[in-house]
């Protein structure tokens, strides 16, 4: 089907918009650790059901120990570190600013690929980094005392958002390494008959690592009581299940699938439209005032991402 990869990429952008808005709502009610723990539990449950339907067994296709280790590391960085910080920043600065900062992820991914894989940083990529940073700066900086620029967001929220973006970029590179290793080591008949299952199988191991990481955090945070009580709130459960489907289950798997059907640059650029798509829902759902300056900043940031991949 022509433009299948592009359509999947756009779907991912809308999927991440939905999960960002629902995650902001749920994280303010449950907290970052509890919400992420629930997301991992439901993502693994959905995966098991899918494997039963497709493979006739509750586990994904076998792979090498090396592939498992790479995917587990990717899950720790991408889910535990990234999603913890992302949900935390949602409770402080909101999902639309959180998603704006996520446009820094390609910068983090490029630097990580340069360090781990020896990939060169092109001049256009460096320029794209500055454009993306300029777009974010336009959105989050305002005029303070004595006509000097000042940060109009809480500093701790900016910190969590920046760490989330960095971790997402690092996790993306590690995921790529793990995905290639997993694809090379999985049974040949599975790779041929159901190639579309590869992202879902790989994501299963990432979610396992995420579950383990958030279990440790819950032990230290002593939040198992809040975790148990959350199942009694039907409204919250609907939000958690929806954010799981659109986030770590379908959203992440489809983002890996998109690059199988179109160029990675095109897919990444289309998926990076979330900071623009999220503006209108944030305005009506959370009654947030959005300025033209913030809209311009979000658009410039996405242009920076486009330059990064398409330059």
Residue pairs with C-beta under 8 A, 6 or more apart in sequence:
3 262
4 261
4 262
5 258
5 259
5 260
5 261
5 262
5 263
5 266
5 267
6 262
6 266
6 267
6 270
8 254
8 257
8 258
8 261
8 262
8 267
9 255
9 258
9 262
9 266
9 267
9 268
9 269
9 270
9 271
10 270
10 273
11 254
12 251
12 254
12 255
12 258
12 270
12 271
13 270
13 271
13 272
13 273
13 274
13 277
14 277
15 246
15 247
15 250
15 251
15 254
16 99
16 246
16 247
16 251
16 271
16 274
17 99
17 274
17 277
17 278
17 281
18 242
18 243
18 246
19 242
19 243
19 246
19 247
19 251
20 90
20 95
20 96
20 98
20 99
20 274
20 278
21 95
21 278
21 281
21 282
21 285
22 239
22 242
22 243
22 246
23 35
23 86
23 87
23 90
23 95
23 243
23 247
24 90
24 91
24 94
24 95
24 98
24 286
25 239
26 35
26 236
26 239
26 240
26 243
27 35
27 87
27 88
27 90
27 91
28 90
28 91
29 233
29 236
30 38
30 226
30 230
30 236
30 240
31 91
31 223
31 226
32 83
32 84
32 87
32 88
32 91
33 84
33 214
33 217
33 218
33 221
33 223
34 218
34 223
34 226
34 227
34 230
35 87
35 240
35 243
36 79
36 80
36 83
36 84
36 87
36 210
36 214
37 211
37 214
37 215
37 218
37 227
38 227
38 230
38 240
38 244
39 83
39 240
39 243
39 244
39 247
39 248
40 79
40 207
40 210
40 211
40 214
40 248
41 211
42 240
42 241
42 244
42 249
43 203
43 207
43 244
43 247
43 248
43 249
44 204
44 207
44 208
44 211
46 244
46 245
46 249
47 60
47 200
47 203
47 204
47 207
47 249
48 58
48 59
50 200
51 57
51 58
51 59
51 60
51 201
51 204
52 58
54 194
54 197
55 61
55 190
55 197
59 204
60 197
60 200
60 201
60 202
60 204
60 205
61 186
61 187
61 190
61 191
61 197
61 201
62 185
62 186
62 187
63 181
63 182
63 185
63 186
63 201
64 181
64 182
64 184
64 185
66 181
66 185
67 178
67 181
67 182
67 184
67 185
67 186
67 205
68 205
69 178
70 174
70 175
70 177
70 178
70 181
70 182
71 175
71 178
71 179
71 182
71 202
71 205
71 206
71 209
72 205
72 206
72 208
72 209
73 174
73 178
73 209
74 171
74 174
74 175
74 178
74 206
74 209
75 205
75 206
75 207
75 208
75 209
75 210
75 213
76 209
76 210
76 213
77 167
77 170
77 171
77 174
78 167
78 168
78 171
78 172
78 174
78 175
78 206
78 210
79 171
79 206
79 207
79 209
79 210
79 213
79 214
79 248
80 209
80 210
80 213
80 214
80 217
81 163
81 164
81 167
81 171
82 163
82 164
82 167
82 168
82 171
83 164
83 210
83 248
84 214
84 217
85 160
85 161
85 163
85 164
85 167
86 98
86 102
86 160
86 161
86 164
86 168
88 160
89 97
89 98
89 101
89 157
89 158
89 160
89 161
89 164
90 98
92 154
92 156
92 157
92 160
93 153
93 154
93 157
93 158
93 161
94 282
94 286
94 288
95 278
95 282
96 275
96 278
96 279
96 282
96 288
96 290
97 139
97 140
97 153
97 157
97 161
98 161
98 164
99 274
99 275
99 278
100 135
100 136
100 139
100 140
100 161
100 275
100 297
100 298
100 301
101 136
101 158
101 161
101 162
101 164
101 165
102 161
102 164
102 165
102 168
102 274
102 275
103 132
103 135
103 136
103 165
103 272
103 275
103 301
103 302
103 304
103 305
104 132
104 133
104 136
104 162
104 165
104 166
104 169
105 165
105 166
105 168
105 169
105 172
106 128
106 132
106 169
106 268
106 272
106 305
106 308
106 309
107 128
107 129
107 132
107 165
107 169
107 308
108 165
108 166
108 167
108 168
108 169
108 170
109 168
109 169
109 170
109 172
109 173
110 119
110 121
110 125
110 129
110 169
110 308
111 121
111 169
112 169
112 170
112 173
112 174
113 119
113 173
114 120
114 121
116 173
116 174
116 177
117 173
117 177
122 311
124 307
124 308
124 311
125 308
125 311
127 307
127 311
128 304
128 305
128 306
128 307
128 308
128 311
129 304
129 308
130 304
131 300
131 301
131 303
131 304
131 307
132 300
132 301
132 304
132 305
132 308
133 304
134 300
134 304
135 296
135 297
135 298
135 299
135 300
135 301
135 302
135 303
135 304
136 297
136 301
137 297
138 293
138 294
138 296
138 297
138 300
139 293
139 294
139 297
139 298
139 301
140 151
140 152
140 153
140 158
140 297
141 149
141 150
141 151
141 152
142 149
142 150
142 151
142 152
143 149
143 150
144 150
151 158
175 202
175 206
175 256
178 202
178 205
179 198
179 199
179 202
179 256
182 198
182 201
182 202
183 191
183 198
186 198
186 201
190 197
191 198
195 260
196 257
198 256
199 252
199 253
199 254
199 255
199 256
199 257
200 253
202 256
203 248
203 249
203 252
203 253
203 256
206 252
207 248
210 248
218 224
218 227
230 236
230 237
230 240
231 237
255 267
255 271
258 267
258 270
258 271
259 267
259 268
264 309
265 309
265 310
266 309
266 310
268 305
268 308
268 309
269 302
269 305
269 306
269 309
269 310
272 302
272 305
272 306
273 302
275 298
275 301
275 302
276 295
276 298
276 299
276 302
279 290
279 294
279 295
279 298
282 288
282 290
283 289
283 290
